[in-house]
Amino acid sequence: MNWDQIEGNWKQMAGRVKERWGELTDDELDKIAGNRDQLEGKIQEKYGKTKEEAREEVNKMLSEATDA
């Protein structure tokens, strides 16, 4: 699965994102609306991650979604 597919299916993916990063609110997920940079930024903000750490975590989620 690539990021374009995630953007296109954001409503379904938002549930998976919420499971993984439970501190993200529904309003924040609605505003992110599949934008990878915004998702990574919120992960940085909420979890105190570096930009690289947030990117790695999103890549891991993407990889797991592909395997599922």
TAFENQUI-V731022 format. One line per field, one symbol per residue. psi: psi as a letter, one per 30 degrees, with the letter a starting at -180 (. if undefined). A space follows every 50 residues. Layout:
psi = ???
This chain:
psi = kleeeeefheeefeeeeeeeiffkleeeeeeehgjeeeeeeeeeeeghll eeeeeeeeeeeeeeeef.
